[in-house]
Amino acid sequence: MAKVRKTGSHSGSGYRQRGTTHRGRPASWLPYGIGAAVILVVVFAISRGLQASTSGKGPRDHEWMAGVSGYPYDAGPTDYLYPDPAGLGGGRQWLPALGREDAPVTVIEVSDILCSHCRDFNLNALPGILEDYVAPGKVRYVSHYFGFNSSIQQGAGLAEMCAADQGRYFEFRHALFQTIAVGDFDIDRAARMARLDADAFRVCRSDQRYAAAVQEMAFVDNMGVRATPTFFVNGQMISGNVPNEIRKMIDEALIASSE
């Protein structure tokens, strides 16, 4: 990987440091009946919206989200088992990716599912980046498996890898962020929203199929990340929920790649 350059400021830009916890909760001032009704309506709406946008149901050999597809990104050799829905071969750290493999710019995101700034970026900024840069073939977007202790202990890292095993990592992760946004952390609901094969997902999690890979990604090959979200744009690092700065870095990388 190219030499990492840190950029951006943490002041005023959302990021979460190791050891902190951010979890969405329903507004405490709502009367119980009204609050519950609002939450149910929102959950139902986002569930229908995501299901309407997914491609089929159950396992497939590639990732897909918001009209963009992609095959796994090779992050290097490993002694552990990683999700490989495309059957590209063992002994490699296959990471979920969207976009063309020959795109001139590669963006790698490192986030924690319980990080509120990561959630805000994924739900509000990522769709636009996929539309503007990934769909036209300018960017390959990669998600690096990661998690702080709290999310790993709650099974998020393992669940994400088991979703990736079915080629549905991005849809599952988006759905899990949505459940947290309305006050819950519901892996099973997110799995239904992402249209995973429920039996295969359950077996993968109960067998702890990717437990060793989760530990490797979070604590060994974590790219030196200590705060989330963190992004690498062609090797240059930027931390925080700063989509405009990320877009600027992508534009600069595109210009550099054409020179």
Secondary structure by P-SEA (a helix, b strand, c coil): ccbbbbbcccccbbbbcccbbbbbbccccccaaaaaaaaaaaaaaaaaaaaaacccccccccccccccccccccccccccccccccccccccbbbbbbccccccbbbbbbbbcccaaaaaaaaccaaaaaacccccccbbbbbcccccaaaaaaaaaaaaaaaaaaccaaaaaaaaaaaaaaccccaaaaaaaaccaaaaaaaaaaacccaaaaaaaccccccccccccbbbcccbbbbcccaaaaaaaaaaaaaaaac
